[in-house]
Amino acid sequence: MTDPAAQDPLRAELLAVALEAARRAGELLRDGRPDDLGVAATKSSAVDVVTEMDLASEKLITAFLADRRPDDGVLGEEGVSFEGTSGVQWVIDPIDGTVNYLYGRPDWAVSIAARKDGETLVGVVHAPARRETYHAVLGGGAHLDDRPLRVRPAPPFEQALIGTGFGYVAERRARQAEVVRLLLPRVRDIRRGGSAAIDLCDVAAGRLDAYYERGLNPWDFAAGDLVAREAGALTGGRPGQALSGELTVAGPPGLFEPLQAFLEEQGAWHD
């Protein structure tokens, strides 16, 4: 496969910028985490938290992007959003898995994607506590550091290890728990890691057979979605629709379809 980044100077530049921005933010988050880290704000509920380090990480990333590519737009989780003039938009999650980070658990990541004309060209998911960096370029495959990634072949549905996540509003959690109750007896097992970006990359790396979740935002899935797709996964939302806040599903051909159909049947796309 010809590497699009090698053939397209824009993609090569976007990948280099995303990798460096993620590395710098990761160093800040890993080395600068205060021992008494606390909650700076809440979002959808009292348990949906923002820490001072989320804000510091987003500030670092946006300043770096403004220096390297000042004409680009940015869409960030913690409130930074503006249109650029270049046609490129950066979609950033300064800490995906904030609750994990707050508790000192390792499954958190810096997620950075670059889109142009609505199409994701580059995705980087940097997980400092796991000492791993996933990255993908549209049409150029997915990698964990320097190792090419490929999804696991689809197992029988009853042997699938499925990742998922839960929202932070009580009513949504109750509905999500009901879907899990119905799904769990039909598969090998279910995992809840706490970072959508890492879960999507774990599908790409074969550490999960598939993944689904309701209630994600673009910054949660933009980079991980590209990594998963470039590793051979199918991704989407409800049947015939793109992944969205209603539903995100990822898995290899042969498993994606029955999982998506089950979730549709159970109404997993609504509360």
Secondary structure, DSSP 8 states (H G I E B T S, - for coil): ---HHHH-HHHHHHHHHHHHHHHHHHHHHHHS--TT--EEEESSSTTSEEEHHHHHHHHHHHHHHHHH-TT-EEEETTS-EE--SSSEEEEEEEEETHHHHHHT-S--EEEEEEEETTEEEEEEEEEGGGTEEEEEETTS-EEETTEE--------GGG-EEEE---SSHHHHHHHHHHHHHHGGGSSEEEE-S-HHHHHHHHHTTSSSEEEESS--HHHHHHHHHHHHHTT-EEESSTTS---SS-EEEE-TTTHHHHHHHHHHTTTT--
